[in-house]
Amino acid sequence: WVAQHALPRVDFVKMDIEGAELDALAGAEQLLSRHAPALLIECNAVVMRRFHRRSSRDLYDVLARHYRHIYLVPETSREGDVVPIEAYPHLQEALALGRGNEDLFCTTTPVALPTRPFAEWIDELRHAPNASAIVIDPSYRLQPAAAQLTGAAGARVAVPLTLHNTGAQPLSSAGRFP
């Protein structure tokens, strides 16, 4: 659309399209390379995984390829402050301890906004009374105990299995988000 309408420049793009951000960014490759607009984008890892079979890591990698500076925009920020995301583990931790989806502000130059250190922001979140501990990108392996199963059509069959948590986050069947 930008090329079709011969826009001389694009300064800002906002994206919140329920997990389809990676598809839109792929279609905007030329726009990002040519115009390098500031980008406000939602990272909703659960929706990306569930409906698009993509991950927050995929999104971070694309953003890091195009932008030197990626900032988290806290839901409640003091005086408009943002939090620099220096590497993917920062984003992963923010998603796990925050709302499960976070807004990111990406630029090629540092922002002129007040910033908060990531460690200060995440410590505050960890000690909040409503900390949620959402598992954003579960990584696991299921191993059935039996190689063969039998059962009549329509019958319920018990399948013994072992679940191996191969991820960095604890898995739990308790709490608000089992």
C-alpha positions as CSV (number, residue, x, y, z in Angstrom):
1,W,0.0,0.0,0.0
2,V,2.8,2.4,0.8
3,A,4.6,1.7,-2.5
4,Q,1.3,1.7,-4.4
5,H,0.5,5.2,-3.1
6,A,4.1,6.4,-3.4
7,L,4.3,7.7,0.1
8,P,7.6,9.6,0.5
9,R,8.0,8.5,4.1
10,V,6.4,6.5,7.0
11,D,7.4,7.6,10.5
12,F,5.2,5.4,12.7
13,V,3.3,2.1,12.5
14,K,1.0,0.7,15.2
15,M,0.2,-3.1,15.1
16,D,-2.1,-5.0,17.4
17,I,-3.6,-7.7,15.2
18,E,-4.1,-10.6,17.6
19,G,-1.0,-12.7,16.9
20,A,-0.7,-12.1,13.2
21,E,2.0,-9.5,13.6
22,L,4.7,-11.7,12.1
23,D,2.7,-12.1,8.9
24,A,2.2,-8.3,8.7
25,L,5.9,-7.7,9.4
26,A,6.9,-10.2,6.6
27,G,4.6,-8.2,4.2
28,A,6.2,-5.0,5.5
29,E,9.8,-6.0,5.0
30,Q,10.4,-3.4,2.3
31,L,8.7,-0.7,4.3
32,L,10.8,-1.5,7.4
33,S,14.0,-1.5,5.4
34,R,13.3,1.6,3.4
35,H,11.6,3.9,6.0
36,A,12.6,2.4,9.4
37,P,9.4,3.7,11.1
38,A,9.0,3.7,14.8
39,L,6.9,0.7,15.7
40,L,4.4,0.1,18.5
41,I,3.5,-3.6,18.4
42,E,1.7,-6.0,20.7
43,C,3.5,-9.2,21.6
44,N,0.7,-11.7,22.5
45,A,2.6,-14.9,22.8
46,V,-0.3,-17.1,23.7
47,V,-2.4,-16.1,20.7
48,M,0.7,-16.3,18.4
49,R,1.3,-19.9,19.6
50,R,-2.3,-21.0,19.6
51,F,-3.6,-19.6,16.3
52,H,-0.5,-18.9,14.2
53,R,2.0,-21.6,15.5
54,R,4.6,-18.9,16.1
55,S,6.4,-17.8,19.2
56,S,7.4,-14.6,21.0
57,R,11.0,-15.6,20.1
58,D,10.1,-15.5,16.4
59,L,8.7,-12.0,16.9
60,Y,11.7,-10.8,18.9
61,D,14.1,-12.1,16.3
62,V,12.3,-10.2,13.5
63,L,12.2,-7.0,15.6
64,A,15.8,-7.3,16.6
65,R,16.8,-7.6,12.9
66,H,15.1,-4.3,12.0
67,Y,15.5,-2.3,15.2
68,R,18.4,-1.5,17.5
69,H,16.2,-0.4,20.4
70,I,13.2,-2.4,21.7
71,Y,11.4,-1.1,24.7
72,L,8.6,-2.6,26.8
73,V,5.7,-0.2,27.4
74,P,4.5,-1.1,30.9
75,E,0.7,-1.1,31.4
76,T,1.1,1.3,34.3
77,S,4.1,3.4,33.7
78,R,5.4,6.3,35.8
79,E,5.5,9.5,33.8
80,G,5.6,7.6,30.4
81,D,8.7,5.6,31.2
82,V,9.6,2.6,29.1
83,V,11.8,-0.4,29.9
84,P,14.7,-1.4,27.5
85,I,14.5,-5.0,26.3
86,E,18.2,-5.9,25.8
87,A,17.7,-9.6,24.8
88,Y,15.0,-12.2,24.3
89,P,15.1,-13.5,27.9
90,H,14.0,-10.1,29.1
91,L,10.9,-10.3,26.9
92,Q,10.2,-13.9,27.9
93,E,10.4,-12.9,31.6
94,A,8.2,-9.9,31.1
95,L,5.6,-12.0,29.3
96,A,5.7,-14.7,32.0
97,L,5.3,-12.3,35.0
98,G,3.2,-9.6,33.3
99,R,-0.1,-9.8,31.6
100,G,0.9,-12.5,29.1
101,N,0.9,-9.9,26.3
102,E,3.0,-6.8,26.2
103,D,3.3,-3.7,24.1
104,L,6.7,-3.0,22.6
105,F,8.1,0.2,21.1
106,C,10.8,-0.3,18.6
107,T,13.1,2.4,17.1
108,T,16.4,2.6,15.2
109,T,17.5,5.4,17.6
110,P,17.3,5.7,21.4
111,V,14.0,7.2,22.7
112,A,13.8,10.6,24.4
113,L,11.5,9.2,27.0
114,P,12.4,8.3,30.6
115,T,13.5,4.7,30.9
116,R,13.5,2.3,33.9
117,P,16.1,-0.4,34.3
118,F,14.7,-3.8,33.4
119,A,15.9,-5.3,36.7
120,E,14.0,-2.7,38.7
121,W,10.8,-3.1,36.8
122,I,10.8,-6.9,36.8
123,D,11.6,-7.0,40.6
124,E,8.6,-4.8,41.2
125,L,6.4,-7.1,39.1
126,R,7.7,-10.2,40.9
127,H,6.7,-8.8,44.3
128,A,3.3,-7.5,43.2
129,P,0.4,-9.1,45.1
130,N,-1.3,-10.2,41.8
131,A,1.8,-11.7,40.1
132,S,0.4,-14.3,37.7
133,A,3.2,-16.7,36.5
134,I,1.7,-17.4,33.1
135,V,3.6,-20.1,31.1
136,I,4.0,-18.4,27.7
137,D,6.0,-20.7,25.6
138,P,5.7,-24.2,27.2
139,S,8.4,-26.6,26.1
140,Y,7.7,-30.3,26.9
141,R,8.0,-33.8,25.7
142,L,5.3,-36.5,26.2
143,Q,6.4,-40.1,26.5
144,P,3.7,-42.8,26.5
145,A,4.4,-45.7,28.9
146,A,2.7,-48.2,26.5
147,A,3.8,-48.7,22.9
148,Q,0.4,-50.2,22.0
149,L,-3.1,-49.3,23.1
150,T,-6.4,-51.2,22.5
151,G,-10.0,-50.3,23.1
152,A,-13.4,-50.7,21.6
153,A,-14.8,-48.0,19.4
154,G,-16.2,-45.2,21.6
155,A,-14.5,-46.6,24.7
156,R,-12.5,-44.4,27.0
157,V,-8.9,-45.7,27.3
158,A,-6.4,-44.7,29.9
159,V,-3.0,-43.7,28.5
160,P,-0.2,-43.7,31.0
161,L,2.4,-41.1,30.1
162,T,5.3,-39.1,31.4
163,L,5.5,-35.3,30.8
164,H,9.1,-34.0,30.6
165,N,9.3,-30.2,31.2
166,T,12.1,-29.2,28.8
167,G,11.5,-25.4,29.2
168,A,12.8,-22.7,31.4
169,Q,9.5,-22.0,33.2
170,P,7.8,-24.2,35.8
171,L,4.6,-26.0,34.7
172,S,1.9,-26.2,37.3
173,S,-1.7,-27.4,37.3
174,A,-2.5,-25.0,40.2
175,G,-3.2,-21.3,40.4
176,R,-5.1,-19.0,38.2
177,F,-3.6,-20.3,34.9
178,P,-3.2,-24.1,35.1
